[in-house]
């Protein structure tokens, strides 16, 4: 495991960029860190952590329903390899 800076991702239609303040790390994340093959649909390298708090930093278009500066909490679940964000303003 290493700590690295990554580029700010580009966002597209219907997306918002979140400035993350804190990330929860769970047992699944530890499995990823240890290189477990229990989650074969996860490719490496990966960035663990799927319980996130922060604020909306940028919105691509008005279709997202989010506003810049909105505080948020997201619990992201992986179901059939689709990420489903659950947002609580």
N, CA, C and O atoms as a GROMACS GRO file, in nm:
protein
  356
    1UNK      N    1   0.085  -0.116   0.000
    1UNK     CA    2   0.000   0.000   0.000
    1UNK      C    3   0.090   0.123   0.000
    1UNK      O    4   0.196   0.125   0.063
    2UNK      N    5   0.045   0.225  -0.073
    2UNK     CA    6   0.122   0.350  -0.078
    2UNK      C    7   0.027   0.468  -0.079
    2UNK      O    8  -0.091   0.455  -0.114
    3UNK      N    9   0.078   0.582  -0.042
    3UNK     CA   10   0.002   0.706  -0.045
    3UNK      C   11   0.054   0.786  -0.163
    3UNK      O   12   0.173   0.817  -0.170
    4UNK      N   13  -0.036   0.819  -0.256
    4UNK     CA   14   0.003   0.890  -0.378
    4UNK      C   15  -0.098   0.999  -0.409
    4UNK      O   16  -0.215   0.988  -0.375
    5UNK      N   17  -0.050   1.104  -0.475
    5UNK     CA   18  -0.140   1.204  -0.527
    5UNK      C   19  -0.189   1.156  -0.663
    5UNK      O   20  -0.111   1.102  -0.742
    6UNK      N   21  -0.316   1.177  -0.690
    6UNK     CA   22  -0.373   1.140  -0.819
    6UNK      C   23  -0.434   1.264  -0.882
    6UNK      O   24  -0.469   1.360  -0.813
    7UNK      N   25  -0.447   1.262  -1.014
    7UNK     CA   26  -0.506   1.375  -1.085
    7UNK      C   27  -0.654   1.387  -1.049
    7UNK      O   28  -0.720   1.288  -1.022
    8UNK      N   29  -0.703   1.510  -1.049
    8UNK     CA   30  -0.846   1.534  -1.028
    8UNK      C   31  -0.918   1.478  -1.150
    8UNK      O   32  -0.884   1.514  -1.263
    9UNK      N   33  -1.016   1.391  -1.130
    9UNK     CA   34  -1.083   1.329  -1.245
    9UNK      C   35  -1.171   1.430  -1.320
    9UNK      O   36  -1.224   1.523  -1.262
   10UNK      N   37  -1.184   1.408  -1.450
   10UNK     CA   38  -1.276   1.486  -1.530
   10UNK      C   39  -1.417   1.433  -1.504
   10UNK      O   40  -1.435   1.313  -1.483
   11UNK      N   41  -1.514   1.520  -1.505
   11UNK     CA   42  -1.652   1.477  -1.486
   11UNK      C   43  -1.729   1.502  -1.615
   11UNK      O   44  -1.691   1.586  -1.697
   12UNK      N   45  -1.837   1.428  -1.632
   12UNK     CA   46  -1.918   1.438  -1.751
   12UNK      C   47  -2.064   1.465  -1.719
   12UNK      O   48  -2.100   1.492  -1.604
   13UNK      N   49  -2.147   1.456  -1.820
   13UNK     CA   50  -2.291   1.482  -1.807
   13UNK      C   51  -2.352   1.402  -1.693
   13UNK      O   52  -2.332   1.281  -1.683
   14UNK      N   53  -2.426   1.470  -1.608
   14UNK     CA   54  -2.495   1.403  -1.498
   14UNK      C   55  -2.405   1.369  -1.380
   14UNK      O   56  -2.447   1.296  -1.290
   15UNK      N   57  -2.283   1.420  -1.378
   15UNK     CA   58  -2.189   1.388  -1.271
   15UNK      C   59  -2.152   1.512  -1.190
   15UNK      O   60  -2.166   1.625  -1.236
   16UNK      N   61  -2.106   1.487  -1.068
   16UNK     CA   62  -2.056   1.593  -0.980
   16UNK      C   63  -1.923   1.546  -0.922
   16UNK      O   64  -1.902   1.427  -0.901
   17UNK      N   65  -1.835   1.641  -0.896
   17UNK     CA   66  -1.706   1.612  -0.836
   17UNK      C   67  -1.716   1.642  -0.687
   17UNK      O   68  -1.761   1.750  -0.648
   18UNK      N   69  -1.674   1.548  -0.603
   18UNK     CA   70  -1.682   1.562  -0.458
   18UNK      C   71  -1.543   1.587  -0.402
   18UNK      O   72  -1.449   1.513  -0.431
   19UNK      N   73  -1.530   1.691  -0.321
   19UNK     CA   74  -1.407   1.718  -0.246
   19UNK      C   75  -1.420   1.636  -0.118
   19UNK      O   76  -1.502   1.669  -0.033
   20UNK      N   77  -1.340   1.532  -0.103
   20UNK     CA   78  -1.352   1.439   0.008
   20UNK      C   79  -1.276   1.491   0.129
   20UNK      O   80  -1.160   1.530   0.119
   21UNK      N   81  -1.344   1.492   0.245
   21UNK     CA   82  -1.281   1.531   0.370
   21UNK      C   83  -1.238   1.410   0.452
   21UNK      O   84  -1.133   1.414   0.516
   22UNK      N   85  -1.316   1.304   0.449
   22UNK     CA   86  -1.283   1.184   0.528
   22UNK      C   87  -1.342   1.062   0.459
   22UNK      O   88  -1.443   1.070   0.389
   23UNK      N   89  -1.276   0.948   0.479
   23UNK     CA   90  -1.319   0.821   0.421
   23UNK      C   91  -1.318   0.715   0.529
   23UNK      O   92  -1.220   0.702   0.603
   24UNK      N   93  -1.426   0.639   0.540
   24UNK     CA   94  -1.429   0.526   0.632
   24UNK      C   95  -1.365   0.405   0.565
   24UNK      O   96  -1.381   0.384   0.445
   25UNK      N   97  -1.293   0.326   0.642
   25UNK     CA   98  -1.229   0.206   0.590
   25UNK      C   99  -1.292   0.087   0.661
   25UNK      O  100  -1.293   0.080   0.784
   26UNK      N  101  -1.344  -0.008   0.583
   26UNK     CA  102  -1.412  -0.124   0.640
   26UNK      C  103  -1.334  -0.252   0.611
   26UNK      O  104  -1.224  -0.247   0.555
   27UNK      N  105  -1.389  -0.364   0.650
   27UNK     CA  106  -1.325  -0.494   0.629
   27UNK      C  107  -1.298  -0.525   0.483
   27UNK      O  108  -1.195  -0.583   0.449
   28UNK      N  109  -1.392  -0.487   0.396
   28UNK     CA  110  -1.372  -0.508   0.253
   28UNK      C  111  -1.251  -0.430   0.203
   28UNK      O  112  -1.172  -0.480   0.123
   29UNK      N  113  -1.236  -0.307   0.252
   29UNK     CA  114  -1.120  -0.226   0.213
   29UNK      C  115  -0.991  -0.294   0.258
   29UNK      O  116  -0.893  -0.295   0.183
   30UNK      N  117  -0.989  -0.349   0.377
   30UNK     CA  118  -0.869  -0.419   0.425
   30UNK      C  119  -0.838  -0.540   0.337
   30UNK      O  120  -0.722  -0.570   0.311
   31UNK      N  121  -0.943  -0.610   0.292
   31UNK     CA  122  -0.921  -0.723   0.200
   31UNK      C  123  -0.852  -0.674   0.072
   31UNK      O  124  -0.760  -0.738   0.022
   32UNK      N  125  -0.898  -0.559   0.021
   32UNK     CA  126  -0.836  -0.502  -0.099
   32UNK      C  127  -0.691  -0.464  -0.074
   32UNK      O  128  -0.603  -0.491  -0.156
   33UNK      N  129  -0.666  -0.401   0.041
   33UNK     CA  130  -0.530  -0.359   0.076
   33UNK      C  131  -0.437  -0.479   0.085
   33UNK      O  132  -0.321  -0.472   0.045
   34UNK      N  133  -0.489  -0.590   0.138
   34UNK     CA  134  -0.409  -0.711   0.152
   34UNK      C  135  -0.394  -0.788   0.021
   34UNK      O  136  -0.321  -0.887   0.015
   35UNK      N  137  -0.466  -0.744  -0.084
   35UNK     CA  138  -0.455  -0.811  -0.213
   35UNK      C  139  -0.539  -0.937  -0.223
   35UNK      O  140  -0.509  -1.025  -0.304
   36UNK      N  141  -0.644  -0.946  -0.143
   36UNK     CA  142  -0.730  -1.064  -0.142
   36UNK      C  143  -0.795  -1.086  -0.278
   36UNK      O  144  -0.826  -0.990  -0.349
   37UNK      N  145  -0.814  -1.211  -0.313
   37UNK     CA  146  -0.886  -1.243  -0.436
   37UNK      C  147  -1.034  -1.272  -0.410
   37UNK      O  148  -1.102  -1.329  -0.494
   38UNK      N  149  -1.083  -1.231  -0.292
   38UNK     CA  150  -1.224  -1.249  -0.259
   38UNK      C  151  -1.314  -1.160  -0.343
   38UNK      O  152  -1.434  -1.186  -0.356
   39UNK      N  153  -1.257  -1.055  -0.400
   39UNK     CA  154  -1.333  -0.960  -0.482
   39UNK      C  155  -1.271  -0.957  -0.622
   39UNK      O  156  -1.203  -0.861  -0.657
   40UNK      N  157  -1.296  -1.061  -0.703
   40UNK     CA  158  -1.227  -1.072  -0.832
   40UNK      C  159  -1.264  -0.963  -0.932
   40UNK      O  160  -1.193  -0.944  -1.030
   41UNK      N  161  -1.374  -0.891  -0.910
   41UNK     CA  162  -1.416  -0.786  -1.003
   41UNK      C  163  -1.346  -0.653  -0.977
   41UNK      O  164  -1.367  -0.557  -1.050
   42UNK      N  165  -1.262  -0.646  -0.873
   42UNK     CA  166  -1.185  -0.525  -0.844
   42UNK      C  167  -1.048  -0.539  -0.909
   42UNK      O  168  -0.977  -0.636  -0.884
   43UNK      N  169  -1.012  -0.442  -0.990
   43UNK     CA  170  -0.881  -0.443  -1.054
   43UNK      C  171  -0.781  -0.362  -0.971
   43UNK      O  172  -0.820  -0.271  -0.898
   44UNK      N  173  -0.656  -0.396  -0.984
   44UNK     CA  174  -0.550  -0.323  -0.914
   44UNK      C  175  -0.468  -0.246  -1.016
   44UNK      O  176  -0.450  -0.297  -1.127
   45UNK      N  177  -0.417  -0.129  -0.987
   45UNK     CA  178  -0.428  -0.061  -0.857
   45UNK      C  179  -0.569  -0.007  -0.836
   45UNK      O  180  -0.642   0.020  -0.932
   46UNK      N  181  -0.606   0.010  -0.711
   46UNK     CA  182  -0.737   0.063  -0.675
   46UNK      C  183  -0.724   0.159  -0.558
   46UNK      O  184  -0.623   0.157  -0.487
   47UNK      N  185  -0.824   0.242  -0.539
   47UNK     CA  186  -0.827   0.334  -0.425
   47UNK      C  187  -0.936   0.286  -0.331
   47UNK      O  188  -1.054   0.300  -0.362
   48UNK      N  189  -0.899   0.228  -0.214
   48UNK     CA  190  -1.002   0.176  -0.123
   48UNK      C  191  -1.074   0.290  -0.052
   48UNK      O  192  -1.028   0.404  -0.049
   49UNK      N  193  -1.187   0.256   0.006
   49UNK     CA  194  -1.267   0.352   0.081
   49UNK      C  195  -1.395   0.383   0.007
   49UNK      O  196  -1.391   0.437  -0.103
   50UNK      N  197  -1.508   0.350   0.065
   50UNK     CA  198  -1.635   0.374  -0.004
   50UNK      C  199  -1.740   0.438   0.087
   50UNK      O  200  -1.858   0.441   0.052
   51UNK      N  201  -1.698   0.487   0.202
   51UNK     CA  202  -1.785   0.562   0.292
   51UNK      C  203  -1.723   0.700   0.302
   51UNK      O  204  -1.620   0.717   0.367
   52UNK      N  205  -1.785   0.800   0.240
   52UNK     CA  206  -1.719   0.927   0.213
   52UNK      C  207  -1.801   1.044   0.267
   52UNK      O  208  -1.924   1.043   0.260
   53UNK      N  209  -1.733   1.144   0.321
   53UNK     CA  210  -1.797   1.270   0.355
   53UNK      C  211  -1.716   1.384   0.292
   53UNK      O  212  -1.594   1.377   0.284
   54UNK      N  213  -1.786   1.487   0.249
   54UNK     CA  214  -1.720   1.600   0.184
   54UNK      C  215  -1.822   1.700   0.137
   54UNK      O  216  -1.929   1.715   0.195
   55UNK      N  217  -1.787   1.771   0.028
   55UNK     CA  218  -1.882   1.864  -0.031
   55UNK      C  219  -1.871   1.857  -0.183
   55UNK      O  220  -1.770   1.813  -0.238
   56UNK      N  221  -1.977   1.903  -0.249
   56UNK     CA  222  -1.978   1.906  -0.394
   56UNK      C  223  -1.888   2.021  -0.439
   56UNK      O  224  -1.916   2.138  -0.412
   57UNK      N  225  -1.780   1.988  -0.508
   57UNK     CA  226  -1.683   2.088  -0.552
   57UNK      C  227  -1.718   2.145  -0.689
   57UNK      O  228  -1.694   2.263  -0.716
   58UNK      N  229  -1.774   2.061  -0.776
   58UNK     CA  230  -1.806   2.105  -0.911
   58UNK      C  231  -1.919   2.019  -0.966
   58UNK      O  232  -1.926   1.899  -0.939
   59UNK      N  233  -2.007   2.082  -1.041
   59UNK     CA  234  -2.118   2.012  -1.107
   59UNK      C  235  -2.102   2.032  -1.256
   59UNK      O  236  -2.081   2.144  -1.302
   60UNK      N  237  -2.112   1.923  -1.332
   60UNK     CA  238  -2.092   1.933  -1.478
   60UNK      C  239  -2.206   2.009  -1.544
   60UNK      O  240  -2.184   2.097  -1.627
   61UNK      N  241  -2.328   1.973  -1.506
   61UNK     CA  242  -2.446   2.041  -1.562
   61UNK      C  243  -2.558   2.041  -1.458
   61UNK      O  244  -2.547   1.975  -1.355
   62UNK      N  245  -2.661   2.113  -1.485
   62UNK     CA  246  -2.771   2.127  -1.390
   62UNK      C  247  -2.851   1.999  -1.372
   62UNK      O  248  -2.930   1.990  -1.278
   63UNK      N  249  -2.833   1.900  -1.458
   63UNK     CA  250  -2.910   1.777  -1.454
   63UNK      C  251  -2.881   1.687  -1.335
   63UNK      O  252  -2.951   1.588  -1.314
   64UNK      N  253  -2.778   1.718  -1.257
   64UNK     CA  254  -2.741   1.631  -1.146
   64UNK      C  255  -2.833   1.648  -1.027
   64UNK      O  256  -2.852   1.555  -0.949
   65UNK      N  257  -2.891   1.767  -1.010
   65UNK     CA  258  -2.972   1.796  -0.892
   65UNK      C  259  -2.888   1.837  -0.773
   65UNK      O  260  -2.943   1.860  -0.665
   66UNK      N  261  -2.756   1.847  -0.788
   66UNK     CA  262  -2.666   1.888  -0.681
   66UNK      C  263  -2.618   2.031  -0.705
   66UNK      O  264  -2.612   2.077  -0.819
   67UNK      N  265  -2.583   2.098  -0.596
   67UNK     CA  266  -2.531   2.234  -0.606
   67UNK      C  267  -2.391   2.238  -0.548
   67UNK      O  268  -2.361   2.169  -0.451
   68UNK      N  269  -2.304   2.317  -0.609
   68UNK     CA  270  -2.168   2.332  -0.558
   68UNK      C  271  -2.173   2.385  -0.415
   68UNK      O  272  -2.253   2.473  -0.383
   69UNK      N  273  -2.088   2.329  -0.330
   69UNK     CA  274  -2.082   2.368  -0.189
   69UNK      C  275  -2.169   2.285  -0.097
   69UNK      O  276  -2.156   2.295   0.025
   70UNK      N  277  -2.258   2.201  -0.153
   70UNK     CA  278  -2.346   2.117  -0.074
   70UNK      C  279  -2.264   2.014   0.004
   70UNK      O  280  -2.187   1.939  -0.056
   71UNK      N  281  -2.281   2.009   0.136
   71UNK     CA  282  -2.216   1.905   0.217
   71UNK      C  283  -2.286   1.773   0.190
   71UNK      O  284  -2.407   1.770   0.168
   72UNK      N  285  -2.209   1.664   0.191
   72UNK     CA  286  -2.270   1.535   0.159
   72UNK      C  287  -2.199   1.421   0.229
   72UNK      O  288  -2.084   1.431   0.273
   73UNK      N  289  -2.272   1.311   0.236
   73UNK     CA  290  -2.222   1.184   0.288
   73UNK      C  291  -2.263   1.080   0.185
   73UNK      O  292  -2.378   1.079   0.141
   74UNK      N  293  -2.172   0.994   0.147
   74UNK     CA  294  -2.204   0.892   0.048
   74UNK      C  295  -2.159   0.756   0.098
   74UNK      O  296  -2.046   0.740   0.145
   75UNK      N  297  -2.248   0.660   0.088
   75UNK     CA  298  -2.214   0.519   0.112
   75UNK      C  299  -2.230   0.451  -0.024
   75UNK      O  300  -2.342   0.433  -0.072
   76UNK      N  301  -2.120   0.414  -0.085
   76UNK     CA  302  -2.123   0.359  -0.219
   76UNK      C  303  -2.119   0.207  -0.210
   76UNK      O  304  -2.030   0.150  -0.147
   77UNK      N  305  -2.217   0.143  -0.273
   77UNK     CA  306  -2.225  -0.004  -0.273
   77UNK      C  307  -2.194  -0.055  -0.413
   77UNK      O  308  -2.226   0.010  -0.512
   78UNK      N  309  -2.133  -0.170  -0.420
   78UNK     CA  310  -2.101  -0.232  -0.548
   78UNK      C  311  -2.199  -0.346  -0.570
   78UNK      O  312  -2.196  -0.446  -0.498
   79UNK      N  313  -2.285  -0.331  -0.668
   79UNK     CA  314  -2.385  -0.433  -0.699
   79UNK      C  315  -2.378  -0.462  -0.848
   79UNK      O  316  -2.402  -0.374  -0.930
   80UNK      N  317  -2.345  -0.583  -0.883
   80UNK     CA  318  -2.331  -0.621  -1.024
   80UNK      C  319  -2.238  -0.523  -1.097
   80UNK      O  320  -2.262  -0.487  -1.212
   81UNK      N  321  -2.133  -0.482  -1.030
   81UNK     CA  322  -2.030  -0.394  -1.082
   81UNK      C  323  -2.085  -0.256  -1.123
   81UNK      O  324  -2.029  -0.190  -1.210
   82UNK      N  325  -2.196  -0.213  -1.060
   82UNK     CA  326  -2.248  -0.078  -1.078
   82UNK      C  327  -2.236  -0.005  -0.944
   82UNK      O  328  -2.279  -0.057  -0.841
   83UNK      N  329  -2.180   0.114  -0.946
   83UNK     CA  330  -2.171   0.191  -0.823
   83UNK      C  331  -2.300   0.268  -0.802
   83UNK      O  332  -2.349   0.336  -0.892
   84UNK      N  333  -2.356   0.256  -0.682
   84UNK     CA  334  -2.481   0.322  -0.648
   84UNK      C  335  -2.457   0.420  -0.533
   84UNK      O  336  -2.455   0.379  -0.418
   85UNK      N  337  -2.440   0.550  -0.564
   85UNK     CA  338  -2.419   0.644  -0.454
   85UNK      C  339  -2.549   0.672  -0.379
   85UNK      O  340  -2.654   0.688  -0.441
   86UNK      N  341  -2.541   0.678  -0.248
   86UNK     CA  342  -2.655   0.712  -0.164
   86UNK      C  343  -2.617   0.843  -0.095
   86UNK      O  344  -2.531   0.843  -0.007
   87UNK      N  345  -2.679   0.953  -0.134
   87UNK     CA  346  -2.638   1.085  -0.088
   87UNK      C  347  -2.735   1.141   0.014
   87UNK      O  348  -2.857   1.132  -0.005
   88UNK      N  349  -2.683   1.199   0.120
   88UNK     CA  350  -2.763   1.261   0.224
   88UNK      C  351  -2.718   1.406   0.237
   88UNK      O  352  -2.612   1.432   0.294
   89UNK      N  353  -2.796   1.503   0.186
   89UNK     CA  354  -2.754   1.643   0.197
   89UNK      C  355  -2.760   1.691   0.341
   89UNK      O  356  -2.728   1.807   0.368
   0.00000   0.00000   0.00000
